[in-house]
Amino acid sequence: MNKKILIIDDDVNIRLSLSKFLIRNGFEVDTAATGNSAMEMLSKQPFDLILCAYRLKDTNGKEILIKVKKDHVKTCVIIITRYSDIKIAVELIKLGAYDYITKPIYPDEILNTINRSLETPFPLNGPSSSSGRILPAADNSNHSDYVEGESEVSVILLKQVELIAPTSYSVILTGKSGTGKEYVAKTIHLHSLRRNKPFIAMDCGSLTKELAASEFFGHEKGAFTGALHTKIGHFEQANGGTIFLDEIGNLTYDIQATLLRAVQERKIKRIGSTKEIELDVRIIVATNENLADKIKKGTFREDLYHRFNEFSIHIPPLKKRGNDILIFSKKFLTITNNELNKNIKGFSEEVKNCLLNYSWPGNVRELKNVIRRVALLSTSDEIQIDALPLELVNYAKNHNREKTFDQFKLKYLDNPRDLKNVAQEAQLETILRVLEEVNFNKTKAAKILGIDRKTLYNKIKAKKS
Protein backbone atom coordinates (compact mmCIF):
# COMPACT_ATOMS: atom_id res chain seq x y z
CA MET A 1 0.00 0.00 0.00
CA ASN A 2 1.33 3.43 -0.99
CA LYS A 3 2.21 5.82 1.82
CA LYS A 4 -0.10 8.83 2.28
CA ILE A 5 1.38 12.32 2.46
CA LEU A 6 -0.39 15.59 3.31
CA ILE A 7 1.19 18.82 2.04
CA ILE A 8 0.21 21.98 3.96
CA ASP A 9 1.34 25.21 2.31
CA ASP A 10 -0.41 28.44 1.31
CA ASP A 11 1.80 28.71 -1.80
CA VAL A 12 -0.16 27.02 -4.61
CA ASN A 13 2.94 26.52 -6.75
CA ILE A 14 4.72 24.61 -4.02
CA ARG A 15 1.65 22.46 -3.37
CA LEU A 16 1.32 21.57 -7.06
CA SER A 17 5.00 20.94 -7.79
CA LEU A 18 5.58 18.88 -4.64
CA SER A 19 2.38 16.93 -5.19
CA LYS A 20 3.28 15.99 -8.78
CA PHE A 21 6.82 15.03 -7.79
CA LEU A 22 5.70 12.79 -4.91
CA ILE A 23 2.93 11.13 -6.93
CA ARG A 24 5.53 10.26 -9.60
CA ASN A 25 7.56 8.63 -6.83
CA GLY A 26 4.70 6.37 -5.74
CA PHE A 27 3.03 8.29 -2.92
CA GLU A 28 -0.63 9.15 -2.41
CA VAL A 29 -0.81 12.91 -1.89
CA ASP A 30 -3.40 15.37 -0.58
CA THR A 31 -2.88 19.10 -0.15
CA ALA A 32 -4.21 21.85 2.09
CA ALA A 33 -3.77 25.62 1.91
CA THR A 34 -4.56 26.36 5.58
CA GLY A 35 -4.04 24.79 8.96
CA ASN A 36 -7.78 24.51 9.61
CA SER A 37 -8.48 22.63 6.40
CA ALA A 38 -5.51 20.35 7.07
CA MET A 39 -6.75 19.44 10.55
CA GLU A 40 -10.22 18.74 9.13
CA MET A 41 -8.67 16.33 6.60
CA LEU A 42 -6.65 14.67 9.38
CA SER A 43 -9.83 14.07 11.38
CA LYS A 44 -11.30 12.10 8.47
CA GLN A 45 -8.31 9.98 7.42
CA PRO A 46 -4.81 9.14 8.68
CA PHE A 47 -1.61 10.21 6.95
CA ASP A 48 1.82 8.63 7.20
CA LEU A 49 3.64 11.93 6.80
CA ILE A 50 2.92 15.66 6.79
CA LEU A 51 4.98 18.25 4.92
CA CYS A 52 4.04 21.55 6.54
CA ALA A 53 5.13 25.12 5.84
CA TYR A 54 6.26 26.93 8.97
CA ARG A 55 4.26 30.07 8.18
CA LEU A 56 0.60 29.77 7.18
CA LYS A 57 -2.14 32.36 6.85
CA ASP A 58 -4.21 31.07 9.77
CA THR A 59 -1.54 29.41 11.97
CA ASN A 60 2.05 28.15 11.85
CA GLY A 61 3.93 24.88 11.57
CA LYS A 62 4.64 24.73 15.29
CA GLU A 63 0.94 24.76 16.20
CA ILE A 64 0.16 22.15 13.53
CA LEU A 65 3.00 20.00 14.87
CA ILE A 66 1.71 20.15 18.45
CA LYS A 67 -1.82 19.17 17.37
CA VAL A 68 -0.60 16.32 15.17
CA LYS A 69 1.66 14.87 17.87
CA LYS A 70 -1.17 15.04 20.37
CA ASP A 71 -3.71 13.06 18.32
CA HIS A 72 -1.61 11.27 15.65
CA VAL A 73 1.58 10.14 17.38
CA LYS A 74 2.76 7.85 14.58
CA THR A 75 2.48 10.52 11.86
CA CYS A 76 5.86 11.92 10.86
CA VAL A 77 6.07 15.70 10.43
CA ILE A 78 8.63 17.60 8.33
CA ILE A 79 8.60 21.40 8.53
CA ILE A 80 9.46 23.51 5.48
CA THR A 81 10.45 27.16 5.81
CA ARG A 82 12.26 30.02 4.11
CA TYR A 83 13.95 30.95 7.38
CA SER A 84 16.95 29.08 8.77
CA ASP A 85 16.85 29.69 12.51
CA ILE A 86 18.69 27.32 14.86
CA LYS A 87 16.49 28.10 17.87
CA ILE A 88 13.30 27.40 15.91
CA ALA A 89 14.77 24.21 14.47
CA VAL A 90 15.78 22.89 17.91
CA GLU A 91 12.35 23.74 19.33
CA LEU A 92 10.51 22.00 16.47
CA ILE A 93 12.61 18.85 16.74
CA LYS A 94 12.08 18.83 20.51
CA LEU A 95 8.32 18.99 19.90
CA GLY A 96 8.49 16.00 17.59
CA ALA A 97 9.33 17.13 14.05
CA TYR A 98 11.36 14.55 12.13
CA ASP A 99 13.29 17.23 10.28
CA TYR A 100 13.38 20.93 9.35
CA ILE A 101 14.06 21.84 5.69
CA THR A 102 14.78 25.31 4.35
CA LYS A 103 13.69 26.59 0.96
CA PRO A 104 14.57 26.33 -1.87
CA ILE A 105 13.48 22.70 -1.90
CA TYR A 106 15.69 20.23 -3.75
CA PRO A 107 13.65 17.20 -4.94
CA ASP A 108 16.32 14.57 -4.26
CA GLU A 109 16.98 15.96 -0.79
CA ILE A 110 13.34 16.02 0.27
CA LEU A 111 12.67 12.57 -1.23
CA ASN A 112 15.61 11.15 0.70
CA THR A 113 14.37 12.76 3.93
CA ILE A 114 10.82 11.47 3.37
CA ASN A 115 12.02 7.93 2.71
CA ARG A 116 14.19 7.91 5.83
CA SER A 117 11.39 9.25 8.01
CA LEU A 118 8.96 6.59 6.78
CA GLU A 119 11.52 3.83 7.37
CA THR A 120 11.75 4.77 11.06
CA PRO A 121 9.69 2.23 13.07
CA PHE A 122 8.39 5.01 15.33
CA PRO A 123 9.13 8.73 15.55
CA LEU A 124 12.72 9.31 16.61
CA ASN A 125 11.67 12.46 18.34
CA GLY A 126 8.62 13.66 20.15
CA PRO A 127 7.58 15.33 23.35
CA SER A 128 9.75 13.58 25.92
CA SER A 129 8.17 11.48 28.62
CA SER A 130 9.35 11.76 32.18
CA SER A 131 10.93 8.33 32.03
CA GLY A 132 12.80 8.97 28.80
CA ARG A 133 12.67 6.89 25.63
CA ILE A 134 15.02 4.51 23.93
CA LEU A 135 16.66 5.57 20.70
CA PRO A 136 15.75 3.23 17.83
CA ALA A 137 18.54 1.03 16.56
CA ALA A 138 20.47 2.61 13.73
CA ASP A 139 20.86 0.65 10.53
CA ASN A 140 24.62 0.50 10.67
CA SER A 141 26.85 -2.48 11.30
CA ASN A 142 29.43 -0.28 12.99
CA HIS A 143 27.18 0.20 16.01
CA SER A 144 27.80 2.39 19.02
CA ASP A 145 28.72 0.85 22.36
CA TYR A 146 26.84 3.62 24.16
CA VAL A 147 24.82 2.33 27.13
CA GLU A 148 21.64 4.10 28.19
CA GLY A 149 21.15 4.64 31.90
CA GLU A 150 18.04 5.23 33.97
CA SER A 151 19.22 7.93 36.38
CA GLU A 152 17.88 11.46 36.11
CA VAL A 153 21.10 12.78 34.53
CA SER A 154 21.10 9.89 32.04
CA VAL A 155 17.51 10.59 31.01
CA ILE A 156 18.42 14.24 30.40
CA LEU A 157 21.45 13.16 28.36
CA LEU A 158 19.32 10.79 26.27
CA LYS A 159 16.75 13.52 25.59
CA GLN A 160 19.51 15.84 24.37
CA VAL A 161 20.90 13.15 22.06
CA GLU A 162 17.40 12.48 20.69
CA LEU A 163 16.91 16.18 20.12
CA ILE A 164 20.12 16.92 18.23
CA ALA A 165 20.71 13.65 16.34
CA PRO A 166 18.46 14.28 13.29
CA THR A 167 19.93 17.75 12.64
CA SER A 168 23.27 18.67 11.09
CA TYR A 169 24.26 21.09 13.86
CA SER A 170 27.80 21.12 15.17
CA VAL A 171 27.99 19.87 18.77
CA ILE A 172 30.40 20.40 21.66
CA LEU A 173 30.57 17.50 24.13
CA THR A 174 32.01 18.35 27.53
CA GLY A 175 32.88 16.08 30.42
CA LYS A 176 35.78 14.51 32.29
CA SER A 177 38.07 11.96 30.68
CA GLY A 178 36.52 8.52 30.38
CA THR A 179 32.88 9.64 30.57
CA GLY A 180 32.12 8.30 27.09
CA LYS A 181 32.21 11.38 24.86
CA GLU A 182 33.15 9.40 21.75
CA TYR A 183 30.34 6.91 22.41
CA VAL A 184 27.85 9.78 22.61
CA ALA A 185 29.25 11.33 19.41
CA LYS A 186 28.92 8.02 17.59
CA THR A 187 25.37 7.56 18.87
CA ILE A 188 24.43 11.01 17.55
CA HIS A 189 25.90 10.06 14.15
CA LEU A 190 24.18 6.67 14.01
CA HIS A 191 20.78 8.26 14.61
CA SER A 192 21.27 11.09 12.13
CA LEU A 193 20.49 11.30 8.42
CA ARG A 194 24.22 10.70 7.86
CA ARG A 195 24.15 7.29 9.52
CA ASN A 196 25.17 5.44 6.34
CA LYS A 197 28.13 7.74 5.74
CA PRO A 198 31.54 7.63 7.52
CA PHE A 199 32.12 8.44 11.17
CA ILE A 200 35.75 9.51 11.57
CA ALA A 201 37.22 10.03 15.05
CA MET A 202 40.38 12.05 15.47
CA ASP A 203 42.44 12.66 18.61
CA CYS A 204 43.65 16.27 18.60
CA GLY A 205 45.55 15.91 21.87
CA SER A 206 48.85 14.83 20.30
CA LEU A 207 48.83 16.88 17.06
CA THR A 208 51.87 18.99 16.32
CA LYS A 209 51.75 22.05 14.08
CA GLU A 210 53.64 20.17 11.37
CA LEU A 211 51.29 17.17 11.42
CA ALA A 212 47.99 18.97 11.85
CA ALA A 213 47.36 20.16 8.28
CA SER A 214 48.28 16.77 6.84
CA GLU A 215 46.07 14.91 9.32
CA PHE A 216 43.14 17.27 8.84
CA PHE A 217 43.33 17.85 5.08
CA GLY A 218 45.76 15.30 3.61
CA HIS A 219 48.67 15.82 1.20
CA GLU A 220 49.82 15.01 -2.29
CA LYS A 221 52.78 12.77 -3.06
CA GLY A 222 55.97 14.82 -2.95
CA ALA A 223 54.32 17.78 -1.20
CA PHE A 224 57.12 17.78 1.40
CA THR A 225 60.10 15.69 2.42
CA GLY A 226 58.85 12.25 3.40
CA ALA A 227 55.53 12.53 1.53
CA LEU A 228 56.06 9.33 -0.41
CA HIS A 229 52.36 8.72 -1.09
CA THR A 230 49.19 10.76 -1.48
CA LYS A 231 47.27 10.85 1.79
CA ILE A 232 43.55 11.55 2.26
CA GLY A 233 42.94 13.68 5.36
CA HIS A 234 40.35 13.02 8.06
CA PHE A 235 37.96 15.72 6.81
CA GLU A 236 37.93 14.26 3.32
CA GLN A 237 37.45 10.74 4.72
CA ALA A 238 34.43 11.99 6.68
CA ASN A 239 32.86 13.84 3.74
CA GLY A 240 29.11 13.29 3.74
CA GLY A 241 29.26 11.95 7.29
CA THR A 242 30.52 13.08 10.70
CA ILE A 243 33.98 13.97 11.99
CA PHE A 244 34.62 13.74 15.73
CA LEU A 245 37.48 15.89 17.04
CA ASP A 246 38.47 14.79 20.54
CA GLU A 247 40.42 16.98 23.00
CA ILE A 248 39.84 20.05 20.82
CA GLY A 249 41.13 22.33 23.58
CA ASN A 250 44.68 21.00 23.08
CA LEU A 251 45.06 22.47 19.57
CA THR A 252 47.55 25.32 19.31
CA TYR A 253 46.31 28.76 18.25
CA ASP A 254 47.92 28.39 14.79
CA ILE A 255 46.19 25.06 14.15
CA GLN A 256 42.89 26.58 15.30
CA ALA A 257 43.24 29.31 12.64
CA THR A 258 43.82 26.69 9.93
CA LEU A 259 40.81 24.70 11.12
CA LEU A 260 38.60 27.80 11.28
CA ARG A 261 39.12 28.56 7.59
CA ALA A 262 38.06 25.07 6.60
CA VAL A 263 35.00 25.17 8.87
CA GLN A 264 33.93 28.60 7.59
CA GLU A 265 34.45 27.97 3.88
CA ARG A 266 33.51 24.28 3.88
CA LYS A 267 36.37 23.73 1.47
CA ILE A 268 39.82 22.19 1.88
CA LYS A 269 42.98 21.68 -0.14
CA ARG A 270 45.41 18.85 0.33
CA ILE A 271 48.95 20.05 1.01
CA GLY A 272 50.69 20.42 -2.33
CA SER A 273 47.46 20.66 -4.32
CA THR A 274 45.61 23.62 -5.84
CA LYS A 275 42.34 21.72 -6.18
CA GLU A 276 39.60 22.67 -3.72
CA ILE A 277 37.47 19.90 -2.25
CA GLU A 278 33.91 20.76 -1.23
CA LEU A 279 33.04 19.65 2.30
CA ASP A 280 29.70 18.36 3.56
CA VAL A 281 30.57 17.14 7.02
CA ARG A 282 29.00 17.38 10.45
CA ILE A 283 31.46 18.36 13.18
CA ILE A 284 31.26 17.07 16.74
CA VAL A 285 34.04 18.11 19.12
CA ALA A 286 34.85 17.07 22.67
CA THR A 287 36.84 18.55 25.51
CA ASN A 288 37.49 17.92 29.20
CA GLU A 289 38.56 21.55 29.62
CA ASN A 290 36.59 24.75 30.10
CA LEU A 291 36.80 26.41 26.68
CA ALA A 292 35.28 29.65 28.02
CA ASP A 293 38.25 29.97 30.41
CA LYS A 294 40.66 29.23 27.57
CA ILE A 295 39.01 31.97 25.48
CA LYS A 296 39.52 34.46 28.35
CA LYS A 297 43.17 33.43 28.60
CA GLY A 298 43.58 33.87 24.85
CA THR A 299 44.49 30.23 24.16
CA PHE A 300 41.32 29.29 22.27
CA ARG A 301 39.70 31.25 19.45
CA GLU A 302 36.25 32.58 20.29
CA ASP A 303 35.16 32.54 16.63
CA LEU A 304 36.05 28.86 16.32
CA TYR A 305 34.22 28.10 19.57
CA HIS A 306 31.02 29.66 18.24
CA ARG A 307 31.36 27.71 14.98
CA PHE A 308 31.36 24.50 17.01
CA ASN A 309 28.87 25.52 19.69
CA GLU A 310 25.56 25.28 17.80
CA PHE A 311 24.56 22.81 20.52
CA SER A 312 26.37 21.54 23.61
CA ILE A 313 25.92 18.46 25.76
CA HIS A 314 27.57 17.85 29.13
CA ILE A 315 28.27 14.20 29.99
CA PRO A 316 28.17 13.68 33.76
CA PRO A 317 30.85 11.71 35.64
CA LEU A 318 30.03 8.12 36.52
CA LYS A 319 29.82 8.80 40.27
CA LYS A 320 26.85 11.13 39.59
CA ARG A 321 24.85 8.41 37.84
CA GLY A 322 23.80 6.23 40.80
CA ASN A 323 22.42 2.81 39.90
CA ASP A 324 23.47 3.32 36.28
CA ILE A 325 26.81 1.92 37.48
CA LEU A 326 25.18 -1.52 37.80
CA ILE A 327 23.47 -1.17 34.40
CA PHE A 328 26.81 -0.35 32.77
CA SER A 329 28.53 -3.15 34.69
CA LYS A 330 26.00 -5.69 33.44
CA LYS A 331 26.44 -4.50 29.86
CA PHE A 332 30.24 -4.68 30.07
CA LEU A 333 29.98 -8.13 31.66
CA THR A 334 27.87 -9.34 28.72
CA ILE A 335 30.45 -8.01 26.26
CA THR A 336 33.32 -9.60 28.20
CA ASN A 337 31.50 -12.93 28.48
CA ASN A 338 31.31 -13.00 24.69
CA GLU A 339 34.98 -12.09 24.36
CA LEU A 340 36.16 -14.72 26.85
CA ASN A 341 33.54 -17.35 26.00
CA LYS A 342 32.33 -17.34 29.62
CA ASN A 343 28.86 -17.42 31.17
CA ILE A 344 29.16 -15.29 34.33
CA LYS A 345 25.60 -14.42 35.35
CA GLY A 346 26.17 -11.40 37.59
CA PHE A 347 27.65 -9.90 40.75
CA SER A 348 27.33 -10.74 44.44
CA GLU A 349 25.58 -8.17 46.64
CA GLU A 350 28.91 -7.32 48.27
CA VAL A 351 30.43 -6.59 44.86
CA LYS A 352 27.43 -4.45 43.86
CA ASN A 353 27.86 -2.36 47.01
CA CYS A 354 31.55 -1.83 46.25
CA LEU A 355 30.80 -0.82 42.66
CA LEU A 356 28.18 1.68 43.83
CA ASN A 357 30.35 3.19 46.57
CA TYR A 358 33.57 3.62 44.60
CA SER A 359 34.39 7.12 43.29
CA TRP A 360 35.36 6.04 39.72
CA PRO A 361 37.93 8.75 38.93
CA GLY A 362 38.44 7.11 35.52
CA ASN A 363 34.68 7.10 34.89
CA VAL A 364 33.08 4.67 32.42
CA ARG A 365 36.44 3.74 30.91
CA GLU A 366 37.72 2.64 34.32
CA LEU A 367 34.53 0.68 35.05
CA LYS A 368 34.80 -1.17 31.75
CA ASN A 369 38.41 -2.12 32.47
CA VAL A 370 37.55 -3.30 36.00
CA ILE A 371 34.72 -5.51 34.72
CA ARG A 372 36.98 -7.02 32.06
CA ARG A 373 39.60 -7.79 34.71
CA VAL A 374 37.25 -9.35 37.28
CA ALA A 375 35.52 -11.42 34.61
CA LEU A 376 38.89 -12.82 33.56
CA LEU A 377 39.79 -13.69 37.17
CA SER A 378 36.42 -15.16 38.15
CA THR A 379 35.98 -18.92 38.15
CA SER A 380 32.37 -19.08 39.40
CA ASP A 381 29.12 -18.01 37.72
CA GLU A 382 28.93 -14.94 39.98
CA ILE A 383 31.65 -12.37 40.55
CA GLN A 384 32.77 -12.32 44.19
CA ILE A 385 34.49 -9.64 46.26
CA ASP A 386 37.92 -11.31 46.09
CA ALA A 387 38.05 -10.67 42.32
CA LEU A 388 37.82 -6.89 42.74
CA PRO A 389 40.95 -4.70 42.84
CA LEU A 390 42.05 -4.10 46.45
CA GLU A 391 42.00 -0.30 46.13
CA LEU A 392 38.36 -0.43 45.05
CA VAL A 393 37.34 -2.62 48.01
CA ASN A 394 39.26 -0.49 50.52
CA TYR A 395 37.79 2.74 49.17
CA ALA A 396 34.27 1.35 49.40
CA LYS A 397 34.84 0.23 53.00
CA ASN A 398 36.20 3.63 54.03
CA HIS A 399 33.33 5.35 52.27
CA ASN A 400 30.79 3.25 54.17
CA ARG A 401 32.49 4.00 57.51
CA GLU A 402 32.57 7.73 56.78
CA LYS A 403 28.93 7.66 55.72
CA THR A 404 27.94 5.85 58.92
CA PHE A 405 30.01 8.25 61.01
CA ASP A 406 28.38 11.28 59.37
CA GLN A 407 24.92 9.82 59.96
CA PHE A 408 25.84 9.12 63.60
CA LYS A 409 26.96 12.73 64.08
CA LEU A 410 23.81 14.09 62.52
CA LYS A 411 21.75 11.93 64.82
CA TYR A 412 23.43 12.94 68.07
CA LEU A 413 24.98 16.39 67.57
CA ASP A 414 22.81 19.51 67.66
CA ASN A 415 23.70 22.55 65.59
CA PRO A 416 23.61 25.14 68.43
CA ARG A 417 26.96 25.36 70.24
CA ASP A 418 27.12 27.59 73.31
CA LEU A 419 29.59 27.68 76.22
CA LYS A 420 27.43 25.37 78.34
CA ASN A 421 27.77 22.40 76.06
CA VAL A 422 31.29 22.86 74.60
CA ALA A 423 32.78 20.26 76.99
CA GLN A 424 29.94 17.86 76.33
CA GLU A 425 30.31 18.34 72.57
CA ALA A 426 34.05 17.66 72.75
CA GLN A 427 33.45 14.56 74.87
CA LEU A 428 30.89 13.23 72.45
CA GLU A 429 33.17 13.94 69.47
CA THR A 430 35.84 11.80 71.16
CA ILE A 431 33.33 9.02 71.81
CA LEU A 432 32.19 9.08 68.19
CA ARG A 433 35.72 8.98 66.81
CA VAL A 434 36.59 5.99 68.98
CA LEU A 435 33.38 4.27 67.89
CA GLU A 436 34.32 4.91 64.28
CA GLU A 437 37.80 3.42 64.81
CA VAL A 438 36.35 0.19 66.23
CA ASN A 439 33.59 -0.09 63.64
CA PHE A 440 30.96 0.99 66.20
CA ASN A 441 31.62 -1.90 68.55
CA LYS A 442 30.39 -0.28 71.77
CA THR A 443 32.07 -2.80 74.12
CA LYS A 444 35.49 -2.11 72.57
CA ALA A 445 34.85 1.64 72.54
CA ALA A 446 33.94 1.67 76.24
CA LYS A 447 37.13 -0.26 77.07
CA ILE A 448 39.34 2.18 75.13
CA LEU A 449 37.59 5.16 76.78
CA GLY A 450 38.05 3.66 80.24
CA ILE A 451 34.32 3.55 81.01
CA ASP A 452 31.79 0.77 81.15
CA ARG A 453 29.27 0.08 78.41
CA LYS A 454 26.35 1.48 80.47
CA THR A 455 28.16 4.80 80.99
CA LEU A 456 28.84 5.01 77.25
CA TYR A 457 25.13 4.58 76.51
CA ASN A 458 24.18 7.14 79.15
CA LYS A 459 26.54 9.79 77.71
CA ILE A 460 25.11 9.31 74.23
CA LYS A 461 21.52 9.38 75.56
CA ALA A 462 22.25 12.46 77.69
CA LYS A 463 23.28 14.39 74.60
CA LYS A 464 20.37 13.03 72.56
CA SER A 465 17.89 14.25 75.16
Secondary structure, DSSP 8 states (H G I E B T S, - for coil): ---EEEEE-S-HHHHHHHHHHHHHTT-EEEEESSHHHHHHHHHHS--SEEEEESB-SS-BHHHHHHHHHHH-TT-EEEEEES---HHHHHHHHHHT-SEEEESS--HHHHHHHHHHHHHSSS-S--S--TT-------S-SS--------SHHHHHHHHHHHHHTTS---EEEE--TTS-HHHHHHHHHHTSTTTTS-EEEEE-TT--HHHHHHHHHEE-TTSSTT--S-EE-HHHHTTTSEEEEESGGGS-HHHHHHHHHHHHHTEE--BT----EE---EEEEEESS-HHHHHHHTSS-HHHHHHHTTEEEE---GGGSTTHHHHHHHHHHHHHHHHHT----EE-HHHHHHHHHS--TTHHHHHHHHHHHHHHH--SSEE-GGGS-HHHHHHHHHHHHHHHHHHHHHHH--S---GGGHHHHHHHHHHHHHHHHTTT-HHHHHHHHTS-HHHHHHHHHHHH-
